[in-house]
Amino acid sequence: MLVLLDTSQSLDVCASEIGCEVQQLLTPLTRFKLQRPDAKFAIDNGAFSKFNGKNFKSLLNREFDRRNQCIFVCAPDVVGSARRTLEVFDYWKESLSDWPLALVAQDGQQDLPIPWNEIDAIFIGGSTEFKLSKHAEHIARAAKAMNKWVHIGRVNTKSRFEWAEQFADSIDGTGLSRYSWMRENIRSEECQKKMFV
C-alpha cells in the first residue's frame, strides 16, 4: 500500500518510519513543491479544511506538465454530503478532464450512483462513521472490481492503517504527514507481517 503525504519532511525518512513506500499528496492548502519531480503523486482539493478554487486551479496549473505522473486529482467535494458532492463533481469534471479524476465518496454515497465511467479513482472521505462503514467498504470493493484506484483519507492510527490495507491502494493522514511518532506507531512487527506476506 502506498502512503501519500502532504509534507515538506523527507519522504525517505517518512518511508523508513512507516515501513512502506511514501510519495506526495499535494494540496492547495500547503502548496509544497514535489520532492521527487519524476515520481508518482496525487492532488487533493483541500475541501476538508476549506476549498479555495483559485488556489486549487493554481496548483493544477503549476503541475500540469507532470500530469502523466499523477495518480489522481480529487474533484472538489462537499464534506459530509454525497448528493452535493456529485453536483460539484458535475460542475468541475470538464475543467479537470486532462487529469486522472477521483470522486470523493461522502456520507450517503451508498444511495446514489457513482459516475464510474468518468473517474479513475475513488477517494473514501466523509465522516469517520461513513469511512469505517460497510457502505464505504462496498464502494471500495466495487472500485477494485472495476480496476479503479482506491484511496482512503484520514488514516492516522495503526488500527485504521491495518483496516485500510484490506482494500486500499493508498492512504493519507494529516497526523502521518506531520508527526514521526504517528508514523512510527504504525510500524510494528504485526503490521509489517501483514504488509509484506
JOCOR-V112069 format. One record per pair of residues at least 6 apart in sequence whose C-alpha atoms are under 8 Angstrom apart, sorted by the first residue. I is the first residue (numbers start at 1). J is the second residue. If there is no record, write none. Layout:
I&J, I&J
This chain:
1&20, 1&21, 1&165, 1&168, 1&169, 1&170, 1&171, 1&195, 2&20, 2&21, 2&22, 2&23, 2&169, 2&170, 2&171, 3&20, 3&21, 3&22, 3&23, 3&170, 3&171, 3&172, 4&22, 4&23, 4&24, 4&25, 4&41, 4&42, 4&170, 4&171, 4&172, 5&22, 5&23, 5&24, 5&25, 5&26, 5&172, 5&173, 5&174, 5&176, 5&177, 6&24, 6&25, 6&26, 6&27, 6&30, 6&32, 6&174, 6&177, 7&24, 7&25, 7&32, 7&177, 7&178, 8&32, 9&177, 9&178, 10&35, 11&22, 11&23, 11&24, 11&35, 12&22, 14&22, 14&180, 14&183, 15&21, 15&22, 17&180, 17&183, 17&184, 17&187, 18&183, 18&184, 18&185, 18&186, 18&187, 19&187, 19&192, 23&39, 23&40, 23&41, 24&34, 24&35, 24&40, 24&41, 24&42, 25&41, 25&42, 25&43, 25&44, 25&172, 26&32, 26&33, 26&34, 26&41, 26&42, 26&43, 26&44, 27&43, 27&44, 27&45, 27&46, 27&56, 27&59, 28&44, 28&45, 28&46, 28&52, 28&55, 28&56, 28&58, 28&59, 29&46, 29&55, 31&59, 37&66, 38&69, 39&69, 40&69, 40&70, 40&71, 41&69, 41&70, 41&71, 41&72, 42&70, 42&71, 42&72, 42&73, 43&70, 43&72, 43&73, 43&74, 44&73, 44&74, 44&75, 45&51, 45&56, 45&73, 45&74, 45&75, 45&76, 46&52, 46&56, 47&76, 47&77, 47&78, 47&79, 48&79, 51&76, 67&98, 67&99, 68&99, 70&99, 70&100, 71&100, 72&99, 72&100, 72&101, 72&102, 72&120, 72&121, 73&99, 73&100, 73&101, 73&102, 74&101, 74&102, 74&103, 74&104, 74&123, 75&88, 75&89, 75&92, 75&93, 75&96, 75&101, 75&102, 75&103, 75&104, 76&85, 76&88, 76&89, 76&92, 76&104, 77&84, 77&85, 77&86, 77&88, 77&89, 77&103, 77&104, 78&84, 78&85, 78&88, 78&106, 79&85, 79&106, 79&125, 79&126, 79&127, 80&106, 80&107, 80&126, 80&127, 81&106, 81&107, 81&108, 81&109, 81&126, 82&105, 82&106, 82&107, 82&108, 82&109, 82&112, 83&108, 83&109, 83&112, 85&104, 85&106, 89&103, 93&101, 100&119, 100&120, 100&121, 101&118, 101&119, 101&120, 101&121, 102&119, 102&120, 102&121, 102&122, 102&123, 103&119, 103&121, 103&122, 103&123, 104&122, 104&123, 104&124, 104&125, 105&122, 105&123, 105&124, 105&125, 105&126, 105&136, 106&124, 106&125, 106&126, 106&127, 106&130, 107&126, 107&127, 107&130, 110&135, 110&136, 110&139, 119&148, 120&148, 120&149, 121&143, 121&148, 121&149, 121&150, 121&151, 122&140, 122&143, 122&148, 122&149, 122&150, 122&151, 123&150, 123&151, 123&152, 123&153, 124&131, 124&136, 124&140, 124&150, 124&151, 124&152, 124&153, 125&131, 125&152, 125&153, 125&154, 130&136, 131&137, 137&167, 140&150, 140&167, 140&168, 141&167, 143&149, 143&150, 144&150, 144&167, 149&168, 149&169, 150&167, 150&168, 150&169, 150&170, 151&168, 151&169, 151&170, 151&171, 151&172, 152&164, 152&168, 152&170, 152&171, 152&172, 153&171, 153&172, 153&173, 154&171, 154&172, 154&173, 154&174, 155&161, 155&164, 155&171, 155&172, 155&173, 155&176, 156&172, 156&173, 156&174, 156&175, 156&176, 156&182, 157&182, 157&185, 157&186, 158&185, 158&186, 158&187, 158&191, 161&186, 162&191, 162&194, 164&171, 165&195, 175&182, 176&182, 176&183
